[in-house]
Amino acid sequence: MGTHVIEAGFPVNSDDEFEAVRDIAAASSSTVCGLARVVDDDIEAALDSGVDMVHVFASTSDVQLEDSMHATRTEAKQRAVQSVRRVVEAGATCMFSPMDATRTDEAFLFEMVEAAADAGTDWINVPDTCGVATPERFGELVADIVEHSGDARVDVHTHDDFGLATPNALAGVRGGADQVQVSVNGIGERAGNAAYEEVVMGLESLYDVDTGIDTTGIADISRTVEQRSAVPVPGNKPVVGDNAFAHESGIHAAGVIENSETFEPGVMTPEMVGAEREFVLGKHTGTHSVRKRLEEVGFDPTDEEVHTVTQKVKESGVSAGHVTATDLEQFARDAGIARREEVRV
Protein backbone atom coordinates (compact mmCIF):
# COMPACT_ATOMS: atom_id res chain seq x y z
CA MET A 1 0.00 0.00 0.00
CA GLY A 2 3.03 2.28 0.11
CA THR A 3 3.34 2.54 3.89
CA HIS A 4 6.60 4.38 4.49
CA VAL A 5 7.76 2.82 7.77
CA ILE A 6 6.70 -0.37 9.55
CA GLU A 7 7.63 -0.48 13.23
CA ALA A 8 7.77 -4.26 13.39
CA GLY A 9 8.37 -4.84 17.09
CA PHE A 10 10.68 -4.84 20.09
CA PRO A 11 13.56 -7.19 19.15
CA VAL A 12 14.99 -7.61 22.67
CA ASN A 13 11.60 -8.70 24.02
CA SER A 14 11.98 -12.39 23.11
CA ASP A 15 13.58 -14.74 20.62
CA ASP A 16 10.26 -15.04 18.78
CA GLU A 17 9.88 -11.28 18.46
CA PHE A 18 13.50 -10.88 17.36
CA GLU A 19 12.93 -13.44 14.60
CA ALA A 20 9.66 -11.80 13.56
CA VAL A 21 11.29 -8.37 13.27
CA ARG A 22 14.24 -9.88 11.39
CA ASP A 23 11.94 -11.66 8.92
CA ILE A 24 9.84 -8.54 8.32
CA ALA A 25 12.98 -6.45 7.78
CA ALA A 26 14.25 -8.98 5.24
CA ALA A 27 10.96 -9.24 3.36
CA SER A 28 9.62 -5.68 3.28
CA SER A 29 10.24 -2.95 0.72
CA SER A 30 9.20 -0.37 3.34
CA THR A 31 11.62 1.02 5.89
CA VAL A 32 11.45 -1.34 8.88
CA CYS A 33 11.93 -0.02 12.40
CA GLY A 34 12.77 -1.75 15.67
CA LEU A 35 11.97 -0.38 19.11
CA ALA A 36 14.56 -0.06 21.89
CA ARG A 37 14.86 1.47 25.33
CA VAL A 38 17.99 3.51 26.02
CA VAL A 39 19.63 0.27 27.12
CA ASP A 40 22.66 -1.28 25.40
CA ASP A 41 21.14 -4.76 25.02
CA ASP A 42 17.98 -3.32 23.48
CA ILE A 43 19.89 -1.30 20.92
CA GLU A 44 22.21 -4.13 19.95
CA ALA A 45 19.27 -6.49 19.52
CA ALA A 46 17.53 -3.98 17.26
CA LEU A 47 20.66 -3.48 15.17
CA ASP A 48 21.28 -7.23 14.95
CA SER A 49 17.73 -7.78 13.67
CA GLY A 50 18.64 -5.96 10.48
CA VAL A 51 16.15 -3.10 10.70
CA ASP A 52 16.71 0.12 8.77
CA MET A 53 15.64 2.35 11.67
CA VAL A 54 15.99 2.08 15.44
CA HIS A 55 13.45 3.94 17.57
CA VAL A 56 15.01 4.62 20.99
CA PHE A 57 12.93 6.04 23.81
CA ALA A 58 13.46 7.38 27.32
CA SER A 59 10.96 8.59 29.87
CA THR A 60 11.00 12.34 30.41
CA SER A 61 8.01 13.08 32.66
CA ASP A 62 8.83 13.22 36.35
CA VAL A 63 6.33 10.50 37.26
CA GLN A 64 7.80 8.06 34.73
CA LEU A 65 11.39 8.96 35.56
CA GLU A 66 10.76 8.25 39.23
CA ASP A 67 8.41 5.27 39.11
CA SER A 68 9.12 3.57 35.76
CA MET A 69 12.62 4.32 34.48
CA HIS A 70 14.03 4.92 37.99
CA ALA A 71 16.45 7.54 36.74
CA THR A 72 17.19 11.22 37.25
CA ARG A 73 16.74 13.77 34.49
CA THR A 74 20.52 13.91 34.05
CA GLU A 75 20.81 10.13 33.78
CA ALA A 76 17.97 9.94 31.28
CA LYS A 77 19.59 12.60 29.13
CA GLN A 78 22.99 10.91 29.23
CA ARG A 79 21.55 7.53 28.29
CA ALA A 80 19.51 9.06 25.49
CA VAL A 81 22.53 10.77 23.97
CA GLN A 82 24.66 7.62 24.22
CA SER A 83 21.93 5.54 22.62
CA VAL A 84 21.39 7.94 19.73
CA ARG A 85 25.11 8.04 19.06
CA ARG A 86 25.35 4.24 19.00
CA VAL A 87 22.54 3.94 16.45
CA VAL A 88 24.00 6.67 14.28
CA GLU A 89 27.49 5.14 14.44
CA ALA A 90 26.04 1.80 13.33
CA GLY A 91 24.69 3.44 10.19
CA ALA A 92 20.99 2.98 10.95
CA THR A 93 18.39 5.72 10.83
CA CYS A 94 17.65 6.91 14.36
CA MET A 95 14.42 8.08 15.93
CA PHE A 96 14.41 9.41 19.48
CA SER A 97 11.27 9.60 21.59
CA PRO A 98 10.93 11.55 24.87
CA MET A 99 8.26 9.28 26.32
CA ASP A 100 5.27 10.97 27.96
CA ALA A 101 6.20 14.24 26.25
CA THR A 102 2.79 15.81 26.85
CA ARG A 103 3.20 15.45 30.63
CA THR A 104 6.84 16.56 30.69
CA ASP A 105 8.14 19.89 31.96
CA GLU A 106 8.56 21.81 28.71
CA ALA A 107 11.98 23.27 29.50
CA PHE A 108 13.34 19.77 30.16
CA LEU A 109 11.51 18.39 27.13
CA PHE A 110 13.17 20.92 24.84
CA GLU A 111 16.52 20.19 26.50
CA MET A 112 16.13 16.48 25.73
CA VAL A 113 15.07 17.18 22.14
CA GLU A 114 18.06 19.46 21.56
CA ALA A 115 20.46 16.91 23.08
CA ALA A 116 19.14 14.12 20.86
CA ALA A 117 19.30 16.36 17.79
CA ASP A 118 22.87 17.37 18.61
CA ALA A 119 23.76 13.67 19.00
CA GLY A 120 22.64 13.11 15.41
CA THR A 121 19.14 11.61 15.55
CA ASP A 122 17.29 11.74 12.24
CA TRP A 123 13.84 11.92 13.81
CA ILE A 124 12.28 13.31 16.97
CA ASN A 125 9.08 11.55 17.93
CA VAL A 126 6.52 13.48 20.01
CA PRO A 127 4.46 10.94 21.96
CA ASP A 128 1.21 11.66 23.75
CA THR A 129 1.84 8.47 25.70
CA CYS A 130 -1.16 8.71 28.03
CA GLY A 131 -3.57 10.32 25.58
CA VAL A 132 -4.05 13.56 27.53
CA ALA A 133 -3.31 16.11 24.81
CA THR A 134 -5.90 18.26 23.10
CA PRO A 135 -5.52 19.14 19.40
CA GLU A 136 -4.90 22.82 20.12
CA ARG A 137 -2.20 22.16 22.69
CA PHE A 138 -0.62 19.28 20.79
CA GLY A 139 -0.29 21.27 17.58
CA GLU A 140 1.40 24.08 19.48
CA LEU A 141 3.74 21.66 21.26
CA VAL A 142 4.77 20.02 17.99
CA ALA A 143 5.44 23.44 16.45
CA ASP A 144 7.65 24.31 19.43
CA ILE A 145 9.54 21.02 19.19
CA VAL A 146 10.15 21.61 15.48
CA GLU A 147 11.92 24.81 16.51
CA HIS A 148 14.18 22.86 18.89
CA SER A 149 14.89 19.87 16.62
CA GLY A 150 17.72 21.23 14.50
CA ASP A 151 18.15 19.11 11.38
CA ALA A 152 15.98 16.29 12.74
CA ARG A 153 12.50 15.80 11.35
CA VAL A 154 9.48 15.43 13.62
CA ASP A 155 7.10 12.49 13.99
CA VAL A 156 4.04 12.14 16.24
CA HIS A 157 2.53 9.28 18.26
CA THR A 158 -0.93 9.68 19.78
CA HIS A 159 -3.26 7.62 21.98
CA ASP A 160 -7.04 7.46 22.01
CA ASP A 161 -7.88 7.58 25.73
CA PHE A 162 -10.24 10.53 25.15
CA GLY A 163 -11.07 9.72 21.53
CA LEU A 164 -8.60 12.34 20.31
CA ALA A 165 -5.84 10.23 18.75
CA THR A 166 -6.73 11.11 15.16
CA PRO A 167 -7.50 14.81 15.79
CA ASN A 168 -4.22 15.11 17.71
CA ALA A 169 -2.28 13.38 14.94
CA LEU A 170 -3.75 15.74 12.34
CA ALA A 171 -2.99 18.71 14.61
CA GLY A 172 0.58 17.46 14.84
CA VAL A 173 0.89 17.52 11.06
CA ARG A 174 -0.48 21.06 11.01
CA GLY A 175 2.11 21.91 13.65
CA GLY A 176 4.92 20.79 11.35
CA ALA A 177 5.28 17.02 11.81
CA ASP A 178 6.41 15.12 8.72
CA GLN A 179 5.31 11.70 9.88
CA VAL A 180 2.54 10.07 11.93
CA GLN A 181 2.63 6.77 13.81
CA VAL A 182 -0.60 4.87 13.27
CA SER A 183 -2.03 1.37 13.64
CA VAL A 184 -4.60 -0.41 11.49
CA ASN A 185 -8.04 -0.21 13.13
CA GLY A 186 -6.46 1.91 15.87
CA ILE A 187 -5.44 -1.13 17.94
CA GLY A 188 -2.86 -0.49 20.66
CA GLU A 189 -2.31 -0.01 24.38
CA ARG A 190 -5.44 0.83 26.42
CA ALA A 191 -7.91 2.60 24.12
CA GLY A 192 -5.52 2.30 21.18
CA ASN A 193 -3.52 4.55 18.86
CA ALA A 194 -4.35 6.82 15.96
CA ALA A 195 -6.03 4.68 13.31
CA TYR A 196 -4.18 4.19 10.04
CA GLU A 197 -7.39 4.48 8.00
CA GLU A 198 -8.63 7.62 9.78
CA VAL A 199 -5.36 9.54 9.60
CA VAL A 200 -4.66 8.62 5.97
CA MET A 201 -8.16 9.50 4.77
CA GLY A 202 -8.28 12.62 6.92
CA LEU A 203 -5.05 13.86 5.35
CA GLU A 204 -6.03 12.82 1.82
CA SER A 205 -9.65 13.95 1.81
CA LEU A 206 -9.84 16.85 4.26
CA TYR A 207 -6.38 18.40 4.05
CA ASP A 208 -5.62 17.50 0.40
CA VAL A 209 -2.30 15.87 1.37
CA ASP A 210 -0.89 13.23 -0.96
CA THR A 211 0.27 10.58 1.52
CA GLY A 212 1.49 8.21 -1.17
CA ILE A 213 -0.72 5.46 0.28
CA ASP A 214 -2.81 3.21 -1.97
CA THR A 215 -6.05 3.86 -0.09
CA THR A 216 -7.98 1.23 -2.04
CA GLY A 217 -6.34 -1.42 0.16
CA ILE A 218 -7.66 0.04 3.42
CA ALA A 219 -10.82 -2.07 3.78
CA ASP A 220 -8.95 -5.27 3.00
CA ILE A 221 -6.10 -4.67 5.43
CA SER A 222 -8.61 -3.69 8.11
CA ARG A 223 -10.40 -7.03 7.71
CA THR A 224 -7.09 -8.91 7.77
CA VAL A 225 -5.97 -7.23 11.00
CA GLU A 226 -9.40 -7.79 12.55
CA GLN A 227 -9.21 -11.51 11.79
CA ARG A 228 -5.59 -12.01 12.83
CA SER A 229 -5.74 -9.90 15.99
CA ALA A 230 -9.18 -11.10 17.12
CA VAL A 231 -9.95 -7.46 17.98
CA PRO A 232 -13.39 -6.76 16.44
CA VAL A 233 -14.01 -3.59 14.47
CA PRO A 234 -17.13 -1.75 15.72
CA GLY A 235 -19.86 -1.31 13.14
CA ASN A 236 -19.71 2.47 13.53
CA LYS A 237 -15.90 2.66 13.19
CA PRO A 238 -15.01 5.52 10.82
CA VAL A 239 -13.86 4.51 7.32
CA VAL A 240 -13.80 0.72 7.88
CA GLY A 241 -16.81 -0.16 10.08
CA ASP A 242 -19.69 -2.08 8.52
CA ASN A 243 -21.88 1.02 8.84
CA ALA A 244 -19.37 3.53 7.43
CA PHE A 245 -21.08 3.55 4.04
CA ALA A 246 -24.40 1.97 5.03
CA HIS A 247 -27.77 3.73 4.85
CA GLU A 248 -31.04 2.78 6.54
CA SER A 249 -32.94 6.05 6.93
CA GLY A 250 -35.43 6.49 4.14
CA ILE A 251 -34.46 10.13 3.62
CA HIS A 252 -30.76 9.29 3.49
CA ALA A 253 -31.16 6.27 1.23
CA ALA A 254 -33.37 8.15 -1.23
CA GLY A 255 -30.84 10.95 -1.44
CA VAL A 256 -27.84 8.64 -1.85
CA ILE A 257 -29.57 6.62 -4.57
CA GLU A 258 -30.00 9.84 -6.54
CA ASN A 259 -26.62 11.37 -5.64
CA SER A 260 -24.26 9.78 -3.11
CA GLU A 261 -22.91 13.18 -2.05
CA THR A 262 -26.25 14.09 -0.48
CA PHE A 263 -25.60 12.02 2.65
CA GLU A 264 -21.96 10.92 2.36
CA PRO A 265 -18.79 13.03 2.74
CA GLY A 266 -18.27 13.23 -1.00
CA VAL A 267 -14.54 13.77 -0.56
CA MET A 268 -14.33 10.16 0.66
CA THR A 269 -16.19 7.44 -1.23
CA PRO A 270 -16.38 3.70 -0.52
CA GLU A 271 -14.47 3.06 -3.73
CA MET A 272 -11.55 5.14 -2.44
CA VAL A 273 -11.01 2.76 0.48
CA GLY A 274 -11.92 -0.50 -1.27
CA ALA A 275 -15.34 -0.76 0.39
CA GLU A 276 -18.91 -0.97 -0.92
CA ARG A 277 -21.99 1.12 -0.27
CA GLU A 278 -24.87 -0.73 1.39
CA PHE A 279 -28.54 0.00 1.88
CA VAL A 280 -29.63 -1.51 5.19
CA LEU A 281 -33.19 -2.67 5.74
CA GLY A 282 -34.86 -1.84 9.03
CA LYS A 283 -37.53 0.21 10.77
CA HIS A 284 -36.30 3.47 9.18
CA THR A 285 -36.17 2.11 5.64
CA GLY A 286 -38.08 3.95 2.91
CA THR A 287 -39.55 2.93 -0.41
CA HIS A 288 -36.56 4.01 -2.50
CA SER A 289 -34.26 1.63 -0.69
CA VAL A 290 -36.75 -1.25 -0.81
CA ARG A 291 -37.32 -0.79 -4.54
CA LYS A 292 -33.57 -0.74 -5.19
CA ARG A 293 -33.00 -3.92 -3.17
CA LEU A 294 -35.91 -5.72 -4.82
CA GLU A 295 -34.68 -4.82 -8.29
CA GLU A 296 -31.14 -5.93 -7.38
CA VAL A 297 -32.40 -9.45 -6.64
CA GLY A 298 -34.48 -9.68 -9.79
CA PHE A 299 -37.99 -8.48 -8.86
CA ASP A 300 -40.05 -5.99 -10.89
CA PRO A 301 -42.39 -4.41 -8.32
CA THR A 302 -45.21 -1.95 -8.86
CA ASP A 303 -45.46 1.14 -6.64
CA GLU A 304 -48.21 -0.51 -4.60
CA GLU A 305 -46.10 -3.66 -4.10
CA VAL A 306 -43.13 -1.57 -2.99
CA HIS A 307 -45.30 0.13 -0.36
CA THR A 308 -46.60 -3.25 0.83
CA VAL A 309 -43.10 -4.70 1.23
CA THR A 310 -41.79 -1.50 2.83
CA GLN A 311 -44.44 -1.78 5.53
CA LYS A 312 -43.43 -5.40 6.18
CA VAL A 313 -39.78 -4.35 6.39
CA LYS A 314 -40.59 -1.63 8.93
CA GLU A 315 -42.66 -4.01 11.05
CA SER A 316 -39.93 -6.65 10.99
CA GLY A 317 -37.31 -4.05 11.79
CA VAL A 318 -39.20 -3.10 14.95
CA SER A 319 -39.78 -6.69 16.11
CA ALA A 320 -36.53 -8.36 15.00
CA GLY A 321 -34.15 -5.39 14.90
CA HIS A 322 -32.97 -6.14 11.38
CA VAL A 323 -34.16 -7.47 8.03
CA THR A 324 -32.09 -9.88 5.96
CA ALA A 325 -32.01 -10.36 2.21
CA THR A 326 -33.82 -13.67 2.74
CA ASP A 327 -36.56 -11.86 4.66
CA LEU A 328 -36.96 -9.36 1.84
CA GLU A 329 -37.34 -12.06 -0.79
CA GLN A 330 -39.96 -13.80 1.34
CA PHE A 331 -41.90 -10.53 1.70
CA ALA A 332 -41.71 -10.11 -2.08
CA ARG A 333 -43.06 -13.60 -2.70
CA ASP A 334 -45.82 -13.09 -0.12
CA ALA A 335 -46.83 -9.94 -1.98
CA GLY A 336 -46.91 -11.81 -5.28
CA ILE A 337 -44.27 -9.65 -6.93
CA ALA A 338 -43.20 -10.92 -10.32
CA ARG A 339 -39.58 -11.43 -11.26
CA ARG A 340 -38.19 -9.79 -14.36
CA GLU A 341 -38.35 -12.10 -17.34
CA GLU A 342 -35.05 -13.33 -18.66
CA VAL A 343 -34.34 -12.35 -22.22
CA ARG A 344 -32.51 -15.06 -24.14
CA VAL A 345 -30.88 -14.59 -27.54
C-alpha positions in Angstrom: 0.0 0.0 0.0 3.0 2.3 0.1 3.3 2.5 3.9 6.6 4.4 4.5 7.8 2.8 7.8 6.7 -0.4 9.6 7.6 -0.5 13.2 7.8 -4.3 13.4 8.4 -4.8 17.1 10.7 -4.8 20.1 13.6 -7.2 19.1 15.0 -7.6 22.7 11.6 -8.7 24.0 12.0 -12.4 23.1 13.6 -14.7 20.6 10.3 -15.0 18.8 9.9 -11.3 18.5 13.5 -10.9 17.4 12.9 -13.4 14.6 9.7 -11.8 13.6 11.3 -8.4 13.3 14.2 -9.9 11.4 11.9 -11.7 8.9 9.8 -8.5 8.3 13.0 -6.5 7.8 14.3 -9.0 5.2 11.0 -9.2 3.4 9.6 -5.7 3.3 10.2 -3.0 0.7 9.2 -0.4 3.3 11.6 1.0 5.9 11.4 -1.3 8.9 11.9 0.0 12.4 12.8 -1.8 15.7 12.0 -0.4 19.1 14.6 -0.1 21.9 14.9 1.5 25.3 18.0 3.5 26.0 19.6 0.3 27.1 22.7 -1.3 25.4 21.1 -4.8 25.0 18.0 -3.3 23.5 19.9 -1.3 20.9 22.2 -4.1 20.0 19.3 -6.5 19.5 17.5 -4.0 17.3 20.7 -3.5 15.2 21.3 -7.2 15.0 17.7 -7.8 13.7 18.6 -6.0 10.5 16.1 -3.1 10.7 16.7 0.1 8.8 15.6 2.4 11.7 16.0 2.1 15.4 13.5 3.9 17.6 15.0 4.6 21.0 12.9 6.0 23.8 13.5 7.4 27.3 11.0 8.6 29.9 11.0 12.3 30.4 8.0 13.1 32.7 8.8 13.2 36.4 6.3 10.5 37.3 7.8 8.1 34.7 11.4 9.0 35.6 10.8 8.2 39.2 8.4 5.3 39.1 9.1 3.6 35.8 12.6 4.3 34.5 14.0 4.9 38.0 16.5 7.5 36.7 17.2 11.2 37.2 16.7 13.8 34.5 20.5 13.9 34.1 20.8 10.1 33.8 18.0 9.9 31.3 19.6 12.6 29.1 23.0 10.9 29.2 21.6 7.5 28.3 19.5 9.1 25.5 22.5 10.8 24.0 24.7 7.6 24.2 21.9 5.5 22.6 21.4 7.9 19.7 25.1 8.0 19.1 25.4 4.2 19.0 22.5 3.9 16.5 24.0 6.7 14.3 27.5 5.1 14.4 26.0 1.8 13.3 24.7 3.4 10.2 21.0 3.0 10.9 18.4 5.7 10.8 17.7 6.9 14.4 14.4 8.1 15.9 14.4 9.4 19.5 11.3 9.6 21.6 10.9 11.6 24.9 8.3 9.3 26.3 5.3 11.0 28.0 6.2 14.2 26.3 2.8 15.8 26.9 3.2 15.5 30.6 6.8 16.6 30.7 8.1 19.9 32.0 8.6 21.8 28.7 12.0 23.3 29.5 13.3 19.8 30.2 11.5 18.4 27.1 13.2 20.9 24.8 16.5 20.2 26.5 16.1 16.5 25.7 15.1 17.2 22.1 18.1 19.5 21.6 20.5 16.9 23.1 19.1 14.1 20.9 19.3 16.4 17.8 22.9 17.4 18.6 23.8 13.7 19.0 22.6 13.1 15.4 19.1 11.6 15.6 17.3 11.7 12.2 13.8 11.9 13.8 12.3 13.3 17.0 9.1 11.6 17.9 6.5 13.5 20.0 4.5 10.9 22.0 1.2 11.7 23.7 1.8 8.5 25.7 -1.2 8.7 28.0 -3.6 10.3 25.6 -4.1 13.6 27.5 -3.3 16.1 24.8 -5.9 18.3 23.1 -5.5 19.1 19.4 -4.9 22.8 20.1 -2.2 22.2 22.7 -0.6 19.3 20.8 -0.3 21.3 17.6 1.4 24.1 19.5 3.7 21.7 21.3 4.8 20.0 18.0 5.4 23.4 16.4 7.7 24.3 19.4 9.5 21.0 19.2 10.1 21.6 15.5 11.9 24.8 16.5 14.2 22.9 18.9 14.9 19.9 16.6 17.7 21.2 14.5 18.1 19.1 11.4 16.0 16.3 12.7 12.5 15.8 11.4 9.5 15.4 13.6 7.1 12.5 14.0 4.0 12.1 16.2 2.5 9.3 18.3 -0.9 9.7 19.8 -3.3 7.6 22.0 -7.0 7.5 22.0 -7.9 7.6 25.7 -10.2 10.5 25.2 -11.1 9.7 21.5 -8.6 12.3 20.3 -5.8 10.2 18.7 -6.7 11.1 15.2 -7.5 14.8 15.8 -4.2 15.1 17.7 -2.3 13.4 14.9 -3.7 15.7 12.3 -3.0 18.7 14.6 0.6 17.5 14.8 0.9 17.5 11.1 -0.5 21.1 11.0 2.1 21.9 13.7 4.9 20.8 11.4 5.3 17.0 11.8 6.4 15.1 8.7 5.3 11.7 9.9 2.5 10.1 11.9 2.6 6.8 13.8 -0.6 4.9 13.3 -2.0 1.4 13.6 -4.6 -0.4 11.5 -8.0 -0.2 13.1 -6.5 1.9 15.9 -5.4 -1.1 17.9 -2.9 -0.5 20.7 -2.3 0.0 24.4 -5.4 0.8 26.4 -7.9 2.6 24.1 -5.5 2.3 21.2 -3.5 4.5 18.9 -4.4 6.8 16.0 -6.0 4.7 13.3 -4.2 4.2 10.0 -7.4 4.5 8.0 -8.6 7.6 9.8 -5.4 9.5 9.6 -4.7 8.6 6.0 -8.2 9.5 4.8 -8.3 12.6 6.9 -5.0 13.9 5.3 -6.0 12.8 1.8 -9.7 13.9 1.8 -9.8 16.8 4.3 -6.4 18.4 4.0 -5.6 17.5 0.4 -2.3 15.9 1.4 -0.9 13.2 -1.0 0.3 10.6 1.5 1.5 8.2 -1.2 -0.7 5.5 0.3 -2.8 3.2 -2.0 -6.0 3.9 -0.1 -8.0 1.2 -2.0 -6.3 -1.4 0.2 -7.7 0.0 3.4 -10.8 -2.1 3.8 -8.9 -5.3 3.0 -6.1 -4.7 5.4 -8.6 -3.7 8.1 -10.4 -7.0 7.7 -7.1 -8.9 7.8 -6.0 -7.2 11.0 -9.4 -7.8 12.5 -9.2 -11.5 11.8 -5.6 -12.0 12.8 -5.7 -9.9 16.0 -9.2 -11.1 17.1 -10.0 -7.5 18.0 -13.4 -6.8 16.4 -14.0 -3.6 14.5 -17.1 -1.7 15.7 -19.9 -1.3 13.1 -19.7 2.5 13.5 -15.9 2.7 13.2 -15.0 5.5 10.8 -13.9 4.5 7.3 -13.8 0.7 7.9 -16.8 -0.2 10.1 -19.7 -2.1 8.5 -21.9 1.0 8.8 -19.4 3.5 7.4 -21.1 3.5 4.0 -24.4 2.0 5.0 -27.8 3.7 4.9 -31.0 2.8 6.5 -32.9 6.0 6.9 -35.4 6.5 4.1 -34.5 10.1 3.6 -30.8 9.3 3.5 -31.2 6.3 1.2 -33.4 8.1 -1.2 -30.8 11.0 -1.4 -27.8 8.6 -1.8 -29.6 6.6 -4.6 -30.0 9.8 -6.5 -26.6 11.4 -5.6 -24.3 9.8 -3.1 -22.9 13.2 -2.0 -26.3 14.1 -0.5 -25.6 12.0 2.6 -22.0 10.9 2.4 -18.8 13.0 2.7 -18.3 13.2 -1.0 -14.5 13.8 -0.6 -14.3 10.2 0.7 -16.2 7.4 -1.2 -16.4 3.7 -0.5 -14.5 3.1 -3.7 -11.6 5.1 -2.4 -11.0 2.8 0.5 -11.9 -0.5 -1.3 -15.3 -0.8 0.4 -18.9 -1.0 -0.9 -22.0 1.1 -0.3 -24.9 -0.7 1.4 -28.5 0.0 1.9 -29.6 -1.5 5.2 -33.2 -2.7 5.7 -34.9 -1.8 9.0 -37.5 0.2 10.8 -36.3 3.5 9.2 -36.2 2.1 5.6 -38.1 3.9 2.9 -39.6 2.9 -0.4 -36.6 4.0 -2.5 -34.3 1.6 -0.7 -36.8 -1.2 -0.8 -37.3 -0.8 -4.5 -33.6 -0.7 -5.2 -33.0 -3.9 -3.2 -35.9 -5.7 -4.8 -34.7 -4.8 -8.3 -31.1 -5.9 -7.4 -32.4 -9.5 -6.6 -34.5 -9.7 -9.8 -38.0 -8.5 -8.9 -40.1 -6.0 -10.9 -42.4 -4.4 -8.3 -45.2 -1.9 -8.9 -45.5 1.1 -6.6 -48.2 -0.5 -4.6 -46.1 -3.7 -4.1 -43.1 -1.6 -3.0 -45.3 0.1 -0.4 -46.6 -3.2 0.8 -43.1 -4.7 1.2 -41.8 -1.5 2.8 -44.4 -1.8 5.5 -43.4 -5.4 6.2 -39.8 -4.3 6.4 -40.6 -1.6 8.9 -42.7 -4.0 11.1 -39.9 -6.7 11.0 -37.3 -4.0 11.8 -39.2 -3.1 15.0 -39.8 -6.7 16.1 -36.5 -8.4 15.0 -34.1 -5.4 14.9 -33.0 -6.1 11.4 -34.2 -7.5 8.0 -32.1 -9.9 6.0 -32.0 -10.4 2.2 -33.8 -13.7 2.7 -36.6 -11.9 4.7 -37.0 -9.4 1.8 -37.3 -12.1 -0.8 -40.0 -13.8 1.3 -41.9 -10.5 1.7 -41.7 -10.1 -2.1 -43.1 -13.6 -2.7 -45.8 -13.1 -0.1 -46.8 -9.9 -2.0 -46.9 -11.8 -5.3 -44.3 -9.6 -6.9 -43.2 -10.9 -10.3 -39.6 -11.4 -11.3 -38.2 -9.8 -14.4 -38.4 -12.1 -17.3 -35.1 -13.3 -18.7 -34.3 -12.3 -22.2 -32.5 -15.1 -24.1 -30.9 -14.6 -27.5 
